[in-house]
Amino acid sequence: MMQRATLMRFRRVFVLLGLASLPSAAAWAQCTTCSTTLDAKTNNYTAKRGEVVCIPAGVTFTGTINVPQDGVTICNSGTITGTISVNPGTVGTVINNVGAISTNNIRLDAATVINNGSSDGGTTVVAGASWGGYLGGTITAALTITNYAGWQAQLQPLPGGTINNRSGATWSGYLTVGADLAITNAGTWTSQVQEGSNSPTISIIQNGGTWSGYVGGGSGSLRITNNASWTQGFNFPSGANNAFTTARGATTTLNGYLGMGGTVALTNSGTMNVPNGMAAVGSTSSLTNAAGSTFAVTGDFTNQGTLSNLGTLTSSSNFTNSGTITGGGAAQRGNFRSAGYTVNNGNFGADGSYLDFCDSTPPTPASNGFDSRGGTVGTNVTFCAAAQSTTPLPVVLTHFSAQQRGAVVLVQWATASEVNSKEFVVERSADGRQFEALQTVASRGTPAAASTYTATDAQPLAGLSYYRLRQVDQDGTRRYSPVANVSRAVAFGAYPNPTPDALTLDLNTLPPGPCAVRLLSLPGQVLLSQALAGGQTQLLSLAPLPAGTYLLEVTSAAQSRSVQRVVKR
């Protein structure tokens, strides 16, 4: 009953927030028509009801904007280092930033909508926009933040609300949760989310991008769904409503310890690797490992709660069950593999479900199954009946990184164990969605010890690029690593980006002489090719091309090559 009441409280908070602060469609368009335009000389300005206050590009605003009335929209295309103050009780305040905000002096005492990187709710996105600074103790109302660009500002604490980190956006601002909060990430999230310790908050995280920030602490509840790539270990808070779900097709590889505080429901329908160990599944917690999924632990695995396994669960060390373990039907027999000392003191398949348990050094006779067998073992449980050749141990990836090393990008990875592994394929992407094979590295098959590998991208892309690893078994089974990103300096400028029809190329940093300019599709097909002079600004028409994301390649007269992504709307 307490859990249900808490969730109802969470829903009411967001319903009220939406009614109080979401802008109308007309509000999004208001940045194209400004009521008042502020310049660098403005010291103190008080906005009127329904007014659109604009700071144009090229202006650095150091003064103060006061918002005592409803329906005010602030549109920043310049730089704000001054003060923004939203008064208590106001409704409908919107801050649209397509420039740079780096001030520590922002006070929001009423629900506010923030769009970082967009002036019209996402139709027009400026990827170079940024919001920095420190917001500590100056936010007293729940916010709705949508980030389309780069967010670096620390929020300590954030009194609840909603955060949407869009595809292609980056969030690196430290966050402390002071009230119920929902986060949806489709981009890259690298910062810590620290649960508040003063109140039992609920944090709900939906990850559809790349998440590498630490989450945990506090006395509330944490509910996470990973639909893409999650790489950070974490510790659940002490609440009774914690959950982590790895969706089908998603990969969770934790680069830190998995702490099981409070009551936790783990659900794995994809691939979940825990290479740095985990706490026991407690007596009030549960783990569900779905059919076709793999849950791999480097270290001990201990179950004191409820475990349902229809897939494959492996541990590189000891296995202990003092709780209840169930499986599926005969066609969905759950498989367990353990490389250490194995103990059963609980219920293992006692409900008649089908399970197979295999110790790396099976006891004699093998039908005993466990090194120490107690509790209750069901009649449909088999021991080492599923041959290792038909259900191979997965490759346990413990490290994957891509880092710039001079003019190249060095890709490195390590495995704790491999069985029947064929090869690794390093893949690269310009947009984080469409990947191409870059290099194939033969695996060591079934090595007896941990292994390390390296690969080199000798011609990396300029700007932000993404790398991942495709691991292929001998039977053709494929698994993917988390995604790593590398940011390299761009040797030329291309703007506006995105663009509706043409790009202005700033080739002033390149030596005079003909430059080979090519526009390619993401898979690498050449769509346009021109020779333009370096050492000056040039115009490149994209009129014949449909809307989409492309690669712009410029090779200078000195044969230096640089590539960056461009978007045609």
PyMOL commands that set and color helices and strands:
alter all, ss='L'
color gray80, all
select helices_A, chain A and resi 2-21+25-32+330-332+366-368
alter helices_A, ss='H'
color red, helices_A
select strands_A, chain A and resi 36-37+44-46+52-55+60-61+64-67+73-76+79-80+83-86+93-97+100-101+105-108+112-116+130-131+134-136+143-147+150-151+154-158+161-165+170-171+175-177+181-185+188-189+193-195+202-207+210-211+215-216+221-226+229-230+242-246+251-253+264-268+271-274+286-289+294-297+301-303+306-309+312-315+319-321+324-326+334-338+342-344+347-348+355-359+372-373+376-377+381-383+396-405+408-417+421-429+435-442+451-457+463-473+478-480+484-488+493-495+502-506+513-520+526-534+537-541+548-555+561-568
alter strands_A, ss='S'
color yellow, strands_A
deselect
rebuild
show_as cartoon
